[in-house]
Amino acid sequence: MNEKLIIMSIFIGFALLEFISGRFLNRDKSKKKDAIIESISTTAILVLTVPGIIWATNWIGQTFFSELKNTWSDLGWPMMLLMFIFFDDMVQYWWHRTCHKPLLYGLHRAHHSANYMSVRVVYRNNLFFYMIMPNLWITGFLIYFGLFEVYPYYLVAKMLVIFGAHSSLPWDRVLHSKPWLSPIGWLVERTISTPSTHHAHHGMHIEDGVTNYKGNYGNMLFIWDVIFGTAHITRKYPDAYGIENLEESSWQQELFWPLVSTTSNSMDDVADASMDESLGLNLDEQNVSKAE
């Protein structure tokens, strides 16, 4: 199975649909900085970061515990799939959630600085965000230990959901368009990430009643938000996207923080500004929380 070709086909498919509907280029909202961030970050993760981590975990395994290679290859598909769900997707939920804290938000800021949603945004992140993402390293070791047989299928399913959740195409509205589809829609939106639940995570204004700064962190599975109490489901879309109360930053700052410092506007300044606006949030965490 050529999972890379399939994933690229899924991406192109969503991109074409967005382009046909006039939602891909976002000419009225996109800036030159956005194109630079998205082209560099997307190329880096696909060409360098992920292949590099797979190579590194294999080298570490061969060097320090070569006798363990493929020791889990007989576990069977159900167990392999569960291991990826917990050790990849759930771990990514917590990594994502952690990167919404002030200390690490510089790693994730680029993902939320876009004032639009699109498949273009999927891999839009600080370059170090993926380099130290724990679930990518865990996945590399799971493959080394023998779970490579199920991984391509899991990866395709995960990326299909993630592309769909970031897409500007509100496909989940179909699930609520007919009364007989409502039970299916109810189940789907609590199981996987959908456009409405994930767009809420990228919203700019908490007062719109849809935006959820401190939740909807799920990547493939939204059920982690349901389990850990961070789910916010409205079946609506934010009135605007972006980062509220943070000053504009350069593409160098967003891609290469902490090597390149961010704006002079500190996280404490952001909290103070939002307090003045009386948003009624827990500002130490809330005003810097915007995620994928």
N, C-alpha and C positions, 0 to 999 in steps of 0.2 A: 504494500500500500504506500503510495507516494503522498504522505500527509502534507508535505510542503506545497505540492502542486494543488491539492484539494483546498488547503487553507487560502492559498493565493486566489484560487478560483472563487471561493466564497467572498473574499474581500472585494475582488473585482466586480462580482455580481451586485453586492450592496452599493459599491461606488457607482456603477452604471445606473442603477435605479435612482440613486440620489442625484446623479448628473442629469438624468432625463427629467426628473421632477424639479430641477434647478436648486437642489439643496446641497450639492457637493462642494462647489467652489466658494460659496458664501461670500460673494464679492462685496455685499453691502456691510459685512461684519469682519471679514478676514483682513489681516494686515500682512505686510511683507514678513514681519517677524514670525507670524504663525507658520508660513510656508517653510521658513528656515528651520524652526524648531521641529516641525513634523517630519521634514525630509531627513534631517540628521538623526533624530531619535529613532525613527522607524528603521532606517538603514542600519544603524548601529546595533539595535537589538536583534534584528533578523540575520545580519551578516557576521557580526562579531560576538555580541554578548551571549546569546543562547548557544551557538556552536562552541564558544570558548568555555562556557560552564560545563557543557557535556564532555568536552575534551579534558578539562581539569578534573572533574569528578572521576572520570575513567582512569586518568593518570594517578590520582591519589589512591584509588582502589587497587590498581595494579602494583603500585609501589609499596603500600603499607598493609594490605590485606587481600592479596591476590587469590587466596584460597576461598574467599567468599563470593567470587564472581559467579553470577547466575545461580546462586544457592536458593533463590526463591522462585525459580522458573517453573516449578511444579505446583505452585499454590492454587492455580485455577483462576479463571477470569473473574468470578464474583469477588474473591478476596483481593485480587490485584486492583480491580476497579475501586473497591472500598478504600484501599490504601492510597490511591491517587486522590480520591475525593477528600479524605481527611488530611493527608500529609501535603497535598498540593493546594486544593481549593480552600480548605478551611484555614490552613496556615496563611494563604494569601489574604484571606479576609482579615486576619489579625495584623498582618504586615500593613495592609492598606489602612486599617483603623489606627495603627500606631503612627503611621506617617501623616496623620491629621493632627498630631500633637505638635506644639510649637517647636520642640527640639528638632524634629525631622521634617517639618512641613516644606522646607526648602527642596527636599528631594522629590516632592509631589506637586509643587506649585505649578509647574509647566502644564500639567494635565488639566488644571482647572482655570488657567488664565485665558483659554479660548472662550469667546463669548458666543459660541455656537456649538451644536452637537453634530457629529458626523463620524463615519468610520475613520476619517482622518485623525481623530482624537485618540483612537484606541492605544497606539504605542507612543503617544505624545507624553514624554516624561523626562525628567532629569536623567542623564546618562548613568549616574551612580545608583539610581533607584532600582534598576534591574540588575546591576552588577552584584549588589549585596542582597537582593531579594531572596529570603531564606527558602521559599518553596521551590525556586528554580534549582538551587543546590541540592535540596532533598530529592527532587525529581531526577536529577542526574544520578544520584546514588541508587535510587529505586530502579532505574534502568540498568545500572551496573549490576545490581543484585538479581536481575533477571526478569523485570517486569516490562521489558521492551515489547513483548508481543501485544499487550493491550494498550500501550501508550499511544500509538498513532490514532486509534479510534477515540480514545478519551480526549486527546488533544483537538481533534477535529470537532467533536461535540462541544467542547469548551469554547473554542474560538468562534464557532457558529453562534453560540449564545452571546458572547461578549461583543462580537461585531453587531449583532442584532440589537443589543441593549444600548450601544453608543450611537447607532444609526439615527439619522434625522427622519427616518421613515417610521411612523407610529403604528407598526403592524399589530400591536397588542389591542388596538381599538376594535379590531375585528372580533376579538374574543368577548367583547361586551356589547356587540351590536345587535345580538338577538337574545331573547330570554333563554332559549334552550342552550345557548353557548355560555351563559353566565356561570354555571357550576365549573365548567372547564377553565374559564378565565380566572375564577377565584383560586383554583388549585395551581394553575400555571404561575400566576403572579406571586404566589407564596413559595414557589419551588425554585424557579430560575429568575435571573435578572431580566427585566423587560424594559422597553424604552421609557415608560412612565415612571417606574421605580428608580431606574438609574439616572434618568434626566433630572429627577428630583434631587439627586446627590450633587449634580452640577449646577443647580440653580443659584442665582445671585442673591435674591431677596427673601429672607426668612419670613417676612410678613405676608408673602403671597399665599401662605397656607399650604404650599406644595413642596417648596424647597426644604431639604432635610440635611443641614450641615453635619449633624452628629449621627448619621446613620446611612442606611442603604449602601453599605460598603461591599456587599456581595459581588463577586466577579462572575462566576458561572452560576453558582447556587445562591439564591436569595434567602433560602431557608436558614442560613447562618444568621441573618439579621432577625428573622422571626425567633430563632432559638435564643439569641443573645440580647434581645430587646432593643434592637436599633432599627426595626422596620417601620416605615411610614408609607402607607399605601393610600393614594387618593384617586388614581386613574386619571389624573390631570397632569399638565405639563407646566413648568415654571414660566413666568412671564419674561425672564431674562436669564442669561447664563454668564458665569464668570466668578470673580473673587471680589466680594464687597469689602470696601475700606482698606484695600492694600494698594499702594502706589504702583504705577507702571514700572516694569523692570525690563531689562534688555534680554535678548535671546541668549547671550553669553551667561548672564546671571541665572537664568532658568535652567539651562542645560548643564552648567558646570559648577553650580553651588555644591560644596562650600569652597572650592578652589577660587571661584569668583564670588565675592560677597553680594548679597541681595541689597535691596534699597535700604535707605536709612530708616525707613518705616519699620519699627520693630513689632513683634507680635504683641507686646504690651501696649504699644501705641494703637494697634488695631482694636484691642479690647477696650481701651479707654474711649476711642472714637465711637464704638458701637454702644457703649454704655451711655454715652451722651445722647444717642438716638433712641434710648430706652427700648431696646428690642426684647428685653426680658429674658435673656439667655444666660447660661453659665458661660461667661465670656472667656474664661481662661482656656477653654477648649473649643467652644462653639464657633467663635468668629474666625478661627483659623481652620475650621473643618470644612473641607470641600473635597469630595472624592469621586474615584472611578468607578 
